[in-house]
Amino acid sequence: MPLIEPPKHERHKPADVNKKHKSQLGLQDRLALVITTAIGTMYAVYFFAIFMAGWMLWQTFFNGKPFDPYPFAFLLFLGNIVQLLLMPLIMVGQNIQGRHAEIRSSEEYHTTVTSYRDIGHILEHLNAQDEELLKQTRLLEELVKK
């Protein structure tokens, strides 16, 4: 039976992309990810909704002692400040998460290419074995006929 040469390509060994990504993060990147992850939850939405509703209820129903002399103007100001601070921070966090996705997709691509090459090699080997088995079967049939 003819031997098939093993593939000449370098085998790709899958890596832990999470460790690879974390090793590339600095302190500021980690801080941006923590804040982005926290702000991107429903708990943050609930917090802001309760805060705003509480502020508006206090100003509306406790007119004797409102802490904001111009109803909702200071609330609007605070909301704008929060937006101005969080929008760039969230964009930075999303860029960092995007880098992680790029590392992951690159790793998946290299793993898929290696698997594809290995499957091709296995199919070549199976075809060679099929040819050899057919050749041996024919020889046995000829011997049986004689």
Backbone torsions as a table, in degrees:
resi	resn	phi	psi	omega
1	MET	NA	130.5	-179.5
2	PRO	-70.9	137.8	178.5
3	LEU	-84.9	140.2	177.0
4	ILE	-98.9	132.7	179.5
5	GLU	-65.4	140.5	175.2
6	PRO	-65.9	157.1	-178.3
7	PRO	-60.2	142.6	-177.2
8	LYS	-87.3	-10.6	-176.5
9	HIS	-75.3	156.8	176.5
10	GLU	-74.0	129.4	179.5
11	ARG	-76.0	135.2	178.2
12	HIS	-86.2	127.0	176.8
13	LYS	-102.5	118.1	-178.3
14	PRO	-57.9	141.8	179.1
15	ALA	-114.8	159.3	176.5
16	ASP	-81.2	102.9	-176.2
17	VAL	-67.4	-26.4	178.2
18	ASN	-65.7	-43.4	177.2
19	LYS	-65.9	-41.6	-180.0
20	LYS	-61.4	-44.0	-179.5
21	HIS	-67.0	-44.3	-178.8
22	LYS	-64.2	-33.3	179.8
23	SER	-68.6	-21.3	-179.8
24	GLN	-89.2	-7.2	-175.8
25	LEU	-87.2	135.3	173.1
26	GLY	-92.1	-178.0	-178.8
27	LEU	-62.4	-44.2	-179.5
28	GLN	-65.6	-37.1	177.6
29	ASP	-63.8	-43.5	179.7
30	ARG	-64.0	-40.6	178.8
31	LEU	-63.7	-43.8	178.4
32	ALA	-61.9	-39.9	178.6
33	LEU	-65.6	-40.9	-180.0
34	VAL	-62.9	-46.2	-178.7
35	ILE	-67.9	-42.3	178.9
36	THR	-61.3	-41.8	179.4
37	THR	-66.1	-39.6	-179.4
38	ALA	-70.1	-42.5	-178.0
39	ILE	-70.9	-27.5	-178.1
40	GLY	-84.3	27.4	179.5
41	THR	-115.1	162.9	175.9
42	MET	-68.5	-25.4	177.9
43	TYR	-62.8	-36.8	176.8
44	ALA	-66.1	-39.9	177.3
45	VAL	-62.3	-45.5	179.0
46	TYR	-60.8	-44.2	-179.4
47	PHE	-58.8	-50.3	-178.7
48	PHE	-65.0	-39.0	179.3
49	ALA	-64.9	-44.1	179.2
50	ILE	-66.6	-40.8	179.1
51	PHE	-60.6	-48.4	-178.5
52	MET	-67.5	-41.4	178.9
53	ALA	-64.2	-42.1	178.1
54	GLY	-62.6	-43.3	178.8
55	TRP	-60.5	-47.6	-177.5
56	MET	-66.7	-39.5	177.8
57	LEU	-64.3	-43.0	179.3
58	TRP	-60.1	-46.1	-178.0
59	GLN	-69.5	-30.9	-176.4
60	THR	-82.0	-45.7	-171.7
61	PHE	-97.9	-16.5	179.7
62	PHE	-112.9	62.6	-176.3
63	ASN	-68.8	-18.2	179.2
64	GLY	-64.6	-37.1	-177.8
65	LYS	-133.4	59.9	176.7
66	PRO	-73.9	136.7	179.1
67	PHE	-87.6	-10.5	176.7
68	ASP	-114.4	105.7	-175.6
69	PRO	-63.3	-26.4	176.7
70	TYR	-109.7	102.8	-172.7
71	PRO	-52.2	124.7	173.0
72	PHE	72.5	-5.2	178.8
73	ALA	-68.6	-44.6	179.6
74	PHE	-69.8	-33.9	175.6
75	LEU	-61.5	-43.9	177.4
76	LEU	-62.3	-41.8	177.8
77	PHE	-60.9	-46.7	178.9
78	LEU	-63.1	-41.1	177.6
79	GLY	-60.6	-40.1	178.9
80	ASN	-67.5	-38.9	178.3
81	ILE	-62.9	-45.3	179.2
82	VAL	-60.5	-43.7	179.2
83	GLN	-62.9	-44.0	-179.7
84	LEU	-62.3	-34.4	179.6
85	LEU	-80.2	-39.7	-172.9
86	LEU	-82.1	-30.9	-176.9
87	MET	-59.9	-52.0	178.0
88	PRO	-64.4	-36.3	179.7
89	LEU	-64.0	-42.8	178.7
90	ILE	-64.7	-38.6	178.7
91	MET	-64.6	-39.6	176.9
92	VAL	-63.0	-45.2	178.9
93	GLY	-61.8	-38.8	178.5
94	GLN	-67.8	-35.0	175.6
95	ASN	-64.0	-40.7	178.4
96	ILE	-65.3	-42.3	177.2
97	GLN	-65.2	-33.9	176.6
98	GLY	-65.2	-38.6	176.1
99	ARG	-62.2	-39.0	178.0
100	HIS	-62.9	-42.0	178.7
101	ALA	-64.2	-37.3	178.1
102	GLU	-65.6	-42.7	177.9
103	ILE	-61.8	-43.8	-179.6
104	ARG	-63.6	-43.9	-178.5
105	SER	-68.2	-36.1	176.7
106	SER	-63.9	-42.8	178.8
107	GLU	-63.7	-42.6	178.4
108	GLU	-63.2	-38.8	179.4
109	TYR	-63.5	-47.9	-179.4
110	HIS	-63.7	-38.2	177.5
111	THR	-65.3	-41.6	179.5
112	THR	-65.3	-42.3	178.9
113	VAL	-62.6	-43.3	178.5
114	THR	-63.1	-43.4	178.4
115	SER	-62.5	-40.7	179.0
116	TYR	-61.7	-44.5	178.0
117	ARG	-63.3	-43.1	179.8
118	ASP	-63.4	-40.8	178.3
119	ILE	-63.5	-41.9	176.5
120	GLY	-59.4	-43.4	178.3
121	HIS	-63.8	-42.7	178.9
122	ILE	-62.5	-42.5	179.0
123	LEU	-63.9	-40.6	175.6
124	GLU	-60.4	-44.3	-179.7
125	HIS	-63.7	-42.7	178.7
126	LEU	-64.5	-40.3	176.7
127	ASN	-61.6	-42.1	177.7
128	ALA	-62.8	-40.1	177.8
129	GLN	-66.2	-40.7	176.9
130	ASP	-59.7	-45.0	179.0
131	GLU	-61.7	-42.3	180.0
132	GLU	-66.2	-41.2	178.4
133	LEU	-64.5	-41.2	177.4
134	LEU	-63.9	-40.6	178.7
135	LYS	-63.1	-43.3	179.8
136	GLN	-68.2	-36.4	177.6
137	THR	-63.2	-43.5	177.9
138	ARG	-61.6	-43.2	178.8
139	LEU	-61.9	-41.1	179.6
140	LEU	-66.7	-39.1	178.4
141	GLU	-63.5	-40.0	178.2
142	GLU	-64.4	-40.2	179.8
143	LEU	-67.1	-37.8	179.9
144	VAL	-68.0	-38.1	179.5
145	LYS	-66.8	-31.4	-177.4
146	LYS	-79.1	NA	NA
